[in-house]
Amino acid sequence: MEMVTQETKISTSKLLLLGIQHVLAMFGATVLVPALTGLNPAVALFTAGVGTIIFHLVTGRKVPVFLGSSFAFIPVILLVGETYGLPYATGGIVIAGSLYLVLAGLVMVFGVERVKSFFPPIVTGPMIMVIGLTLAPTIVTNNIVAETLPGTLAQRWIIALSVLAVMIIVSVFAKGFFKLVPILFGIATGYILSLIFGGGIVNLEPVAKAKWLAFPDFMAPRFGIEAITLIAPVALVTFMEHIGDITTNGAVIGKNLMKDPGLHRTLLGDGLATMFAGLVGGPANTTYSENTGVLAVTKIYNPVVIQIAAIIAILMSLIGKFGALLQTIPAPVMGGVSLLLFGMIASIGLRTISDAQLDFTNSRNLIVVSIILVMGLSGVVFNITSQASLSGLSLAAVVGVVLNKVLPENI
């Protein structure tokens, strides 16, 4: 049987294999976000698949992009989850997705360059650093050092450091496709070590009780001003990430996606996918550079392949025992991943500043970056009303955008 695609004629069996390869590329990162934050991994797979299909429908099936769980939201989901509860975190994600719709409208009316001028590297770079550094100590402490965790402290550190070592080795020395999935190798190593150590570090009872086929445990969102002001501003950072990913994707496939179907449509698709995810209890979605990397390797750019991957992700989310297995990943394994992950997020912020070749002998640049970091990391809270306040990333974003526009270029 042959299937005619937009680009070329490819057999159905080959399309299926290519789709599975894209699933493998996105899988580790997509399930890692819920595993770290307490959200349901099966729901994350479901919303990634449905969100990707939504994106492709909105963009006229012209953009070969997969949407998976966004790392940028991890710290604020953890913070809101611990303070107010996870339903409030997913409510904030819905509002973050709606901001994408607003940005899409602004891009359509004013043009991308004018909108981007509010979020230059001098603002987005330190904001990304704030995201990575906000809860790094807490997640490591809670997943490795906490006395309530099963296993001895030495066992937990061995597991975590082994996960870290494997991820580094795979990232540095692996070739081809394997280089794209270091997190999968790290988690597999940590899981096997946890089984060897025993002592209840891995609890397989939920897998035994789970049904083979079952809908994921969806969760309705709840909305609170405090949670929204913590989570929604992350959309301003992922807006720039989105532009970068769409630009890169277009360069790989040899098309100007910013023009056709247009940045406003890709933003709209991303926003609607994120809103859907929040409405059913999933993490925010984002365009995945991992899958763009697979496109570059395979030279197969047809969006049908990504759509097949989305359907596979949805089907995987409906296998109850598989979803239960994902939730048995031990805390020290996630701690090991976090040792690298949060530092890498902060480093991306540094790279954003470095790539822009900002001059830090200019007092203006020092002031903007310094104030964003202090406002984002110091715990400063600015009360707007008795019900609404700005703190952390939201306060840093507002102050950074305002300072960048107000301060003269040369001071």
C-alpha positions in Angstrom: 0.0 0.0 0.0 1.3 3.5 -0.9 0.3 6.8 0.6 0.7 10.0 -1.4 2.0 12.8 0.8 2.5 16.5 0.1 6.2 16.2 -0.5 6.7 12.8 -2.1 5.3 9.3 -2.3 6.3 7.3 0.7 5.0 3.8 1.8 2.7 3.6 4.7 5.1 1.3 6.6 7.9 3.9 6.2 5.6 6.7 7.4 4.8 4.7 10.5 8.5 4.0 11.3 9.3 7.7 10.8 6.4 8.6 13.1 7.7 6.2 15.8 11.1 7.8 15.5 9.5 11.3 16.2 7.7 9.8 19.2 11.0 8.6 20.6 12.6 12.0 20.1 9.8 13.8 22.0 9.0 11.2 24.6 11.7 11.8 27.2 11.2 15.5 27.5 7.4 15.3 27.2 7.0 12.9 30.1 9.8 14.4 32.1 7.8 17.7 32.8 4.9 15.9 34.5 7.2 13.5 36.3 9.0 16.5 37.8 5.9 18.6 38.6 3.4 16.0 39.8 1.2 16.2 36.7 0.0 13.0 35.0 2.5 11.7 32.3 -0.3 10.0 30.4 -2.3 13.3 30.3 0.9 15.0 29.0 1.2 12.5 26.2 -2.5 12.9 25.3 -2.3 16.7 25.3 0.9 16.6 23.3 -0.8 14.5 20.6 -4.0 16.4 20.5 -2.2 19.7 20.8 0.0 18.8 17.8 -3.1 18.0 15.7 -4.7 21.3 16.7 -1.5 23.1 15.7 -1.4 21.4 12.3 -5.1 22.2 11.6 -4.6 25.8 12.5 -1.5 26.2 10.3 -3.0 24.4 7.3 -0.8 21.3 7.8 2.2 23.2 6.4 4.5 23.2 9.4 6.2 19.8 10.4 6.3 20.6 14.1 5.6 18.5 17.2 4.3 20.1 20.3 5.4 18.6 23.6 5.6 19.6 27.3 7.4 22.9 27.9 10.4 22.9 30.3 10.1 26.7 30.8 7.0 26.2 32.9 8.5 23.6 35.3 9.6 26.0 38.1 6.3 27.9 38.2 4.2 24.8 38.1 6.2 23.4 41.0 5.8 26.7 42.9 2.1 27.1 42.3 1.4 23.3 42.9 3.1 23.4 46.3 1.5 26.7 47.3 -2.0 26.6 45.8 -2.4 23.1 44.3 -1.9 21.7 40.8 -5.4 22.6 39.5 -4.4 26.3 40.0 -1.2 25.6 38.0 -3.2 24.2 35.1 -5.5 27.2 35.3 -2.5 29.5 34.9 -1.5 27.4 31.9 -4.8 28.1 30.3 -4.3 31.9 30.7 -0.7 31.5 29.4 -2.1 29.9 26.3 -4.6 32.7 25.9 -1.7 35.2 26.0 -0.4 33.5 22.8 -3.7 34.3 21.2 -3.2 38.0 22.1 0.4 37.9 20.8 -0.8 36.3 17.6 -3.3 39.2 17.1 -0.6 41.8 17.9 1.8 40.2 15.4 -0.9 40.2 12.7 -1.7 43.9 13.3 1.7 45.4 14.1 4.2 43.0 12.6 6.6 40.6 14.2 9.5 43.1 14.5 7.6 45.7 16.5 6.2 43.0 18.9 9.7 41.5 19.3 11.1 44.9 20.2 9.5 44.5 23.7 11.3 41.2 24.3 14.9 41.6 23.2 17.7 39.3 24.5 18.6 41.8 27.2 15.1 41.0 28.7 14.5 37.4 27.7 18.0 36.2 28.6 17.8 36.9 32.3 14.2 35.9 32.4 15.2 32.4 31.2 17.9 32.4 33.8 15.3 33.1 36.5 13.2 30.2 35.3 16.1 27.8 35.6 17.4 29.0 39.0 14.1 29.6 40.8 13.5 26.2 42.2 16.7 24.3 41.3 17.8 23.8 45.0 14.3 22.8 46.1 13.7 20.1 43.4 17.1 18.5 44.1 16.5 18.5 47.8 13.0 17.1 47.6 14.0 14.3 45.2 17.4 13.2 46.7 18.0 14.4 50.2 14.5 14.3 51.8 14.5 11.8 54.7 11.0 10.6 53.8 12.2 9.1 50.5 12.7 5.3 50.3 16.2 3.9 50.2 19.3 5.2 51.9 20.8 8.6 51.2 23.9 6.9 49.7 21.6 4.9 47.3 19.7 7.9 46.3 22.9 9.9 45.5 24.3 6.9 43.5 21.1 6.8 41.4 21.0 10.5 40.8 24.7 10.8 39.9 24.5 7.8 37.7 21.6 9.3 35.8 23.6 12.6 35.5 26.7 10.7 34.2 24.8 8.7 31.6 23.0 11.9 30.3 26.4 13.7 30.0 28.1 10.7 28.3 25.2 10.3 25.8 25.1 14.0 25.1 28.8 14.3 24.4 29.8 11.0 22.8 26.6 9.5 21.2 26.1 9.8 17.5 23.1 10.4 15.3 19.6 9.8 16.7 20.9 8.5 20.1 22.4 12.0 20.7 18.8 13.4 20.7 17.5 11.3 23.6 20.0 11.4 26.5 17.2 11.9 29.1 15.7 8.5 28.0 19.0 6.7 28.6 19.5 8.5 31.9 16.0 7.6 33.2 16.4 4.0 32.1 19.7 3.7 33.9 18.3 5.2 37.1 15.2 3.0 37.0 17.3 -0.2 36.6 19.6 0.9 39.5 16.5 1.6 41.6 15.2 -1.9 40.9 18.5 -3.4 41.8 18.8 -1.5 45.1 15.2 -2.5 46.1 14.0 -1.2 49.4 10.8 0.1 48.0 12.5 2.7 45.8 10.4 1.5 42.9 6.7 0.8 43.8 5.2 -1.3 41.0 1.8 -1.8 42.7 0.1 0.9 40.7 1.1 -0.9 37.5 -0.4 -4.1 38.7 -3.7 -2.4 39.6 -3.9 -0.3 36.4 -6.2 -1.4 33.5 -4.7 -2.1 30.1 -6.9 0.4 28.4 -8.1 3.5 30.2 -8.5 7.2 29.7 -5.8 9.3 31.5 -6.8 10.9 34.8 -7.8 14.3 33.5 -8.0 17.2 35.9 -10.2 20.3 35.7 -8.3 23.6 36.1 -9.0 26.2 38.8 -8.3 29.9 38.5 -6.6 32.2 41.0 -5.1 35.6 40.4 -1.9 34.7 42.4 -1.3 31.5 40.4 -2.0 33.3 37.1 0.5 36.1 37.8 3.1 33.5 38.5 2.6 31.3 35.5 1.2 33.5 32.7 4.3 35.6 32.2 6.3 32.5 31.1 4.4 32.9 27.8 6.5 36.0 27.1 9.7 33.9 27.2 8.3 31.0 25.3 7.0 33.5 22.7 10.6 34.2 21.8 11.4 30.4 22.0 8.5 29.8 19.5 9.9 32.4 17.1 13.3 30.7 17.3 11.9 27.2 16.8 9.7 28.2 13.8 12.6 30.0 12.2 14.9 27.0 12.7 12.2 24.6 11.4 11.8 26.8 8.3 15.5 26.8 7.7 15.7 23.0 7.9 12.8 22.4 5.4 13.7 25.3 3.2 10.5 27.4 3.6 9.7 30.8 5.0 7.2 29.7 7.6 7.1 33.2 9.1 5.4 34.2 5.9 3.4 31.1 5.0 1.4 30.1 7.0 2.6 33.1 9.1 3.8 33.6 12.6 0.4 34.6 13.7 -1.0 31.2 12.8 1.8 29.2 14.4 1.3 31.3 17.6 -2.4 30.7 17.4 -1.9 27.0 17.0 0.6 26.9 19.9 -1.7 28.9 22.2 -4.8 26.8 21.5 -2.8 23.6 22.1 -1.6 25.0 25.5 -5.1 26.1 26.5 -6.5 22.7 25.7 -3.7 21.1 27.8 -4.4 23.3 30.8 -8.2 22.6 30.5 -7.7 18.8 30.9 -4.8 18.9 33.4 -1.7 18.8 31.2 1.5 20.9 31.1 1.9 23.8 28.7 2.9 22.8 25.1 5.7 24.2 23.1 7.3 23.5 19.7 10.0 20.9 20.0 13.5 21.4 18.6 14.1 17.7 19.2 11.8 16.8 16.4 13.2 19.5 14.1 16.5 17.7 14.7 15.0 14.5 13.5 13.8 16.3 10.4 17.3 17.4 9.7 18.7 13.9 10.1 16.0 12.1 8.0 15.5 14.8 5.3 11.8 13.8 5.4 9.8 17.0 6.0 6.3 15.9 5.3 3.9 17.1 8.1 2.0 13.7 7.8 4.9 12.0 9.6 4.4 14.4 12.6 0.7 13.9 12.5 1.3 10.1 12.7 3.5 10.7 15.7 0.8 12.7 17.4 -1.7 9.8 16.9 0.8 7.4 18.3 1.2 9.6 21.4 -2.5 9.7 21.9 -2.8 5.9 21.7 0.1 5.5 24.1 -1.7 7.7 26.6 -4.7 5.3 26.5 -2.7 2.3 27.7 -3.4 2.4 31.4 -0.5 0.2 32.5 2.0 2.3 30.5 0.8 5.5 32.2 1.0 3.9 35.6 4.6 2.7 34.8 5.6 6.2 34.0 4.4 7.4 37.4 6.6 4.8 39.2 9.8 6.6 38.1 11.6 7.1 41.4 12.3 10.5 42.9 16.1 10.2 42.8 16.0 9.5 39.1 14.1 12.8 38.6 16.6 14.4 40.9 19.4 13.3 38.8 17.8 14.7 35.7 17.2 18.0 37.5 20.9 18.3 38.3 21.5 18.9 34.6 18.1 20.2 33.5 17.8 23.3 35.6 21.3 24.4 35.1 20.8 23.9 31.3 17.7 26.1 31.3 19.7 28.9 33.1 22.6 28.4 30.7 20.2 28.9 27.8 19.6 32.3 29.3 23.3 33.0 29.3 23.6 31.8 25.7 20.8 34.1 24.7 22.7 37.1 26.1 26.0 35.9 24.7 24.6 35.3 21.2 23.2 38.8 21.2 26.8 40.1 21.9 25.5 42.6 24.5 28.0 45.1 25.7 28.2 44.9 29.5 30.5 47.9 29.7 27.3 49.8 28.9 25.7 50.6 32.3 22.2 50.3 30.8 22.7 46.6 30.0 24.1 45.9 33.4 21.1 47.7 35.1 18.5 45.9 33.1 20.0 42.4 33.6 20.7 43.1 37.3 17.3 44.3 38.2 15.6 41.4 36.3 17.7 38.9 38.2 17.1 40.5 41.6 13.4 40.9 41.1 13.1 37.3 39.8 15.2 35.6 42.5 15.0 37.6 45.7 11.4 36.9 46.6 10.3 40.5 46.2 6.5 40.9 46.1 4.6 43.9 44.7 1.0 44.0 45.8 -1.3 45.4 43.2 -4.5 44.8 45.2 -5.4 42.6 48.1 -6.1 39.8 45.6 -3.4 40.4 43.0 0.4 40.7 43.2 3.5 40.5 41.1 6.5 38.4 42.2 9.2 36.2 40.7 9.2 35.9 36.9 6.0 38.0 36.5 7.6 41.0 38.3 10.9 40.5 36.6 9.2 40.5 33.2 7.2 43.7 33.8 10.2 45.5 35.2 12.5 44.3 32.4 10.2 45.3 29.6 9.6 48.7 31.1 13.3 49.4 31.9 14.3 48.3 28.4 11.9 50.8 26.8 12.5 53.7 29.3 16.3 53.7 29.7 18.2 55.5 26.9 20.5 53.3 24.7 23.8 54.9 25.8 24.3 55.7 29.5 
